[in-house]
Amino acid sequence: MAKGNVFSRPCAVCQATNAKYKCTTCLAPTCSLGCLRSHRDRPCAAPASADQPDADVASPTPRPLGAFLPPKKPIPGLTKSKNHGDGDDEDVDEESEEDEDEQQARIPMDKLMRLANTDEVLEALQSSRLRDVITRIDQANDDDPNKAAAREAMLLEALQTDPEFAKLVEACLGVVRAP
């Protein structure tokens, strides 16, 4: 596999060659938060087709924002989301209490989009060390059937020992809990 500079794509706004950010809608590369904000001021659209990935960029499949650790208890202020299933309503009556709690704890898409565009979160995620902490939590004991418990333990440890991680979590919760 050939090594290359990850930031070699030109900025869609000012054409600088060190694009570090991407628009969450159209994936246009930008070099700074200022250019990203400038790009967001103009209407843009999602890429035409997911079947034709950009040959210049080999990036891993992004994980959903809520994939890191689903909360055990509902977060105050969140509304219960509708079932995002395949439309099969026959099994709705048979959902367990745990499934109902999980449904209630889902974060609505509008709040996830707001979270993805929060400057404080975007800036914090530029730290490779912080991204490593999140990755370690996300991949905690993948072979363990109790991986949720292992992830929760790592999350609590990171919250207590890493002020930068705690600040990111507070910023995320601030967006999620906002009306």
Secondary structure in CASP SS format (residue, H / E / C, confidence):
PFRMAT SS
TARGET T0000
AUTHOR 0000-0000-0000
METHOD secondary structure of the structure
MODEL  1
M C 1.00
A C 1.00
K C 1.00
G C 1.00
N C 1.00
V C 1.00
F C 1.00
S C 1.00
R C 1.00
P C 1.00
C C 1.00
A C 1.00
V C 1.00
C C 1.00
Q C 1.00
A C 1.00
T C 1.00
N C 1.00
A C 1.00
K C 1.00
Y E 1.00
K E 1.00
C C 1.00
T C 1.00
T C 1.00
C C 1.00
L C 1.00
A C 1.00
P E 1.00
T E 1.00
C C 1.00
S C 1.00
L H 1.00
G H 1.00
C H 1.00
L H 1.00
R H 1.00
S H 1.00
H H 1.00
R H 1.00
D C 1.00
R C 1.00
P C 1.00
C C 1.00
A C 1.00
A C 1.00
P C 1.00
A C 1.00
S C 1.00
A C 1.00
D C 1.00
Q C 1.00
P C 1.00
D C 1.00
A C 1.00
D C 1.00
V C 1.00
A C 1.00
S C 1.00
P C 1.00
T C 1.00
P C 1.00
R C 1.00
P C 1.00
L H 1.00
G H 1.00
A H 1.00
F C 1.00
L C 1.00
P C 1.00
P C 1.00
K C 1.00
K C 1.00
P C 1.00
I C 1.00
P C 1.00
G C 1.00
L C 1.00
T C 1.00
K C 1.00
S C 1.00
K C 1.00
N C 1.00
H C 1.00
G C 1.00
D C 1.00
G C 1.00
D C 1.00
D C 1.00
E C 1.00
D C 1.00
V H 1.00
D H 1.00
E H 1.00
E C 1.00
S C 1.00
E H 1.00
E H 1.00
D H 1.00
E H 1.00
D H 1.00
E H 1.00
Q H 1.00
Q H 1.00
A H 1.00
R C 1.00
I C 1.00
P C 1.00
M H 1.00
D H 1.00
K H 1.00
L H 1.00
M H 1.00
R H 1.00
L H 1.00
A H 1.00
N C 1.00
T C 1.00
D H 1.00
E H 1.00
V H 1.00
L H 1.00
E H 1.00
A H 1.00
L C 1.00
Q C 1.00
S C 1.00
S H 1.00
R H 1.00
L H 1.00
R H 1.00
D H 1.00
V H 1.00
I H 1.00
T H 1.00
R H 1.00
I H 1.00
D H 1.00
Q C 1.00
A C 1.00
N C 1.00
D C 1.00
D C 1.00
D C 1.00
P C 1.00
N C 1.00
K H 1.00
A H 1.00
A H 1.00
A H 1.00
R H 1.00
E H 1.00
A H 1.00
M H 1.00
L H 1.00
L H 1.00
E H 1.00
A H 1.00
L H 1.00
Q H 1.00
T H 1.00
D C 1.00
P H 1.00
E H 1.00
F H 1.00
A H 1.00
K H 1.00
L H 1.00
V H 1.00
E H 1.00
A H 1.00
C H 1.00
L H 1.00
G H 1.00
V H 1.00
V H 1.00
R H 1.00
A C 1.00
P C 1.00
END
